[in-house]
Amino acid sequence: MEGNNKYSIGEFSEKTGISIRTLHYYDEIGLLQPEKHPTSGHRIYNHQDILTLQKIVSLKFLGYSLDKITSLLHESSFTVDLNETLTLHLQVLEKEKEQIEQSMTAIQRVVKLLKEEEEVDSTILFSLIHSIQTENMQKEWMKRHMLTDIVEGLSKKTEEEKITLDQTFIQFAKEVKQLYGKPVKDSKVQEMIKTYLEASFEFLGRDLIQKLADADVEELDIQELEDMTPSPFTEDEQKWLNQAMEYYMKQAELE
């Protein structure tokens, strides 16, 4: 049928790269309605349909819904007024891009962690993933509380440094679950806390630690930050860990 710039739906699909199923759907919703054969009812596409389809594909590429595209197809030209909707679409795409980049970062870190650790408790792993997912929320929280210097300092940390800290946390979480129930004064418990805190302090660096120590943040706001990064421990494990931490801090003050 391709002799006089007329195409069957199969030929049109092959020429444009749009599936027959999609072309059927566009016809049904009135987006792209080709000529119909008077007797067979078969769809017959022409060169104008190719131009219309190019408009549809272009507008979809810009992020418009099919409903919006239906109305825009009738416009013979566009003015600066289109910029308003384009700007809104750009904002949506930027947000989606940010989410995709976060997902990619999480996947890359999890892949490396599993390669190194071979096996990680699911609760601990999902706690780490959730923490990565909410990194931007944590940064916004810090900015709201005038902790911009800390945000800038953390943003300079390399992915390798972050992965090393993740590995430290995984090991720490494993030990918490293994040692849970022992007296908080137990040497193994205190050594576990000492090792984890030293690794955390090494990651942060002296300047960031001092800035955190100088920060004046209400207890309620601290709870808001903690809610963004839920603990992988049970309520009893967390209570025991807090007591062990408090004991460690008291002993450090006495030394």
JOKA-V179412 format. One line per field, one symbol per residue. phi: phi as a letter, one per 40 degrees, with the letter a starting at -180 (. if undefined). psi: psi as a letter, one per 20 degrees, with the letter a starting at -180 (. if undefined). A space follows every 10 residues. Layout:
phi: ???
psi: ???
This chain:
phi: .ccbfbbccc ccccccgccc cccdcccccg cabccbccbc gccbcbcccc cccccccccc cchccccccd ccccccabbc dcdccccccc cccccccccc cccccccccc dccccccgab dccccccccc cccbdccccc ccccbfbdcc dccccccccc cccccdcccc cccccdcccd hcdccdcccc cccdcccccc ccccgccccc cccccbbcdc ccccccccbd ccccdccccc cccccccccc ccccc
psi: ijglkpprhg ghghhijpqh gghgghghjj gnorqpphgh jqpoqahhhg gghhgghghg hijqrhghhg hhhiphrqai hhhghhgghg gghhghgggg hggggggghg ghghhghhpp phggghgggh gghjghhhgh gghhkkkhhg ghghiiprhg hghghghggg gghghghhip hqqhiphhgh hggggghghg hhggqgghgg hhhipnpqhh hghgghhhmq qjqrghgggg ggghgggggg hhhh.
